[in-house]
Amino acid sequence: MSNLTGLLGAALLGMLSTAAFAQGPRGILAHNSANDNKPYNKHDISGIWTRNGSPGGYGGGGTCRDCGDRGYSANVPAPTPVGQKMFDKNKPSYGRLLGSADAAAHPEEPIGRRRAVPPANDSDPYQHCNPMGPTRALIYPDPMEMSVLPDRVLQQFEWGWGTRVLWTDGRQPLIDPDLPVWWGYSTAHWDGDTFVVTTTGVDDRTWVDHYGYPHSADMVLEERYRRTAYDVLELTMTINDPKVYTQPWKSELKQFRRLEKDGIKTVDGWAGLLQDVCAPADEVDLFNKRIRDPAGGVIK
């Protein structure tokens, strides 16, 4: 699968309504009853996990039926004045089109899901090949691989080919780091059967999700993972960011389903995550000029 194919899919999906990204009857379930009797270790989170609703487990689009949708959470806390300014500045291309009849027909949804602009007019950092950051990468419905090492856990994301390091060597979370970075600084430990990750210092140019919800560099993100079946990994996240939100923001429950090691293969039979890289050369020459800009009315 080429990067152009992935980018084209993202552009087309971005023009669809939020409903296209919600969990629904077309997606398969995270848990397969055929795996009911398979033994598993609750402390083993290694392997390839996906929130994708297609049988193959990748390709963008919708999530599996019980995995939660592609947003962080619809229960958005009230923003601070700084947070509102940051929110207004972000222009997503996902969700219901801003000012459309479709957007007006769903006042029950938060405004973040009803303000999409054409991709050519957005300010989405990832649409310009910048890293997604942790929350958005975890929400996107393509696979990630967890590799457990003696002193760290590596998270490798197929979409964007981003890598996180979750340190389990006993170090304490880095509070108020001097240099914020795209993926932040992450420490992790086991609390019973829950794998707890604390991340600080995430560059504030990343978004919480693809609807353009912001965070500051002072955000403290907590992730809590639980393996609840042979083929199911659960995740809840909590954002503490008093500069941007007036109270902590907890995500809805997200679920991942397990893919077997050889479940993803190239046409040549090469097994493993696909390198779905957002390469600037492909983005500018192949995608923006041919697809994104004309779709937004920009003709060069």
Secondary structure, DSSP 4 states (H G I P E B T S, - for coil): --HHHHHHHHHHHHTS-GGGGS--TTSPPSS-GGGTT----TT---EEEE-B-STTS-SSSPBPTTS--SSS-S-PPPBPHHHHHHHHH---SSSSBTT-HHHHT-TTS-GGGS-B--GGG---TGGGT----HHHHHHSSS-EEEEE-SSEEEEEESBT--EEEEE-SSPPP--S-SS-BTT-EEEEEEETTEEEEEEE-B-TTS-SSTT-----TT-EEEEEEEEEETTEEEEEEEEE-TTTBSS-EEPPPEEEEEE-TTSSB-TT--BS---B---HHIIIIIIIIIIIHHHTT---
